[in-house]
Amino acid sequence: MDKLEVFNTLAAGVGHGELAFPTSAQVAIKVRQALDDPECHIEAAAHLVQAEPLLAARVVAMANSVTYNRAGNPVTDVRTAVARLGFRTVRALAMALITRQLSGSPSDPALQTMAAQLWQHTAHVAALAHVIARRVTKVDGETAMFAGIVHEVGGFYLLSQAKRQPGLLDGDFDAWMEGGEMILGRAVLQVLEVPAPVLEAIEAYWDGFLAIPPHSLGDTLLLAEELCPVPSPLHRFNSRGAAPGGAAPGGADMGAGANLDMVLGEETLSGILAEAAEEVGSLTGALQF
């Protein structure tokens, strides 16, 4: 059985309910579901968040990040942190915990290293997407951060299956880049009930073409991915290449690298990123599980 067949088999298993979550991720799922209820009150939300220490710590850390604490008033309790962030951001943090936990608890040091690097990559992409959305593409920043958080869910699940599938991570990841990432990613994203606009943005990320000037949620994710200082360990032997048919008119193949001198209005991308460096660093730190 070749690797694409293995990916299809794994995806089919996900669709049939074989996706299992650790206890902490199960709590995060309950938090996310509760926050989707328009009748959910802040006291109930804070109580649910407090039930998962990892999530509670990240909610408070995010509330104290540069992005959400511009006045410099520190938050030390979960309820105040939830109130400052709002339910959308808390939902995104719950999804971050779910995503991080998808890789399980591998005993193999090499897998542990890959999972840690994949999360470092994810956190940086999510933070960059939030800043790029507000400063460059003018799309919703919270949605962009959410898209960054979930764009590698298939990769985390792949790592969780490595022990069951000997040789799954051997080689240069060509099969992963050429179809496995999409096959498994779509399956996991559907189970997690990720909203359609985010799914569309991730599809654009898989296609790999950036509109010039960038303007969509998909462009935001692509730009954040390309500018991320921490590469995905699942892409380390390859670059995101051209989709069938070549680049779309007015687009750029992201495998060629982002142009930091891109002019955006009266500013350049490099200037925007330099100004936002502290904010990106603060958001990235708040997303570390």
Salt bridges, closest charged atoms under 4 A:
ASP36 OD1 - ARG91 NE 3.56
GLU43 OE2 - ARG79 NH2 2.94
ASP140 OD2 - ARG88 NH2 2.41
GLU142 OE2 - HIS130 NE2 3.28
GLU152 OE2 - HIS121 NE2 3.47
GLU152 OE2 - HIS151 NE2 3.69
GLU181 OE2 - HIS235 NE2 3.28
GLU181 OE1 - ARG240 NH2 3.46
GLU203 OE2 - ARG186 NE 2.64
ASP219 OD2 - HIS215 ND1 3.48
GLU225 OE1 - HIS121 NE2 2.95
GLU225 OE1 - HIS151 NE2 3.09
GLU225 OE2 - HIS235 ND1 3.89
GLU267 OE2 - ARG135 NH2 3.47
GLU275 OE1 - ARG135 NH2 2.70
GLU279 OE2 - ARG70 NH2 3.43
GLU279 OE2 - ARG134 NH2 2.20
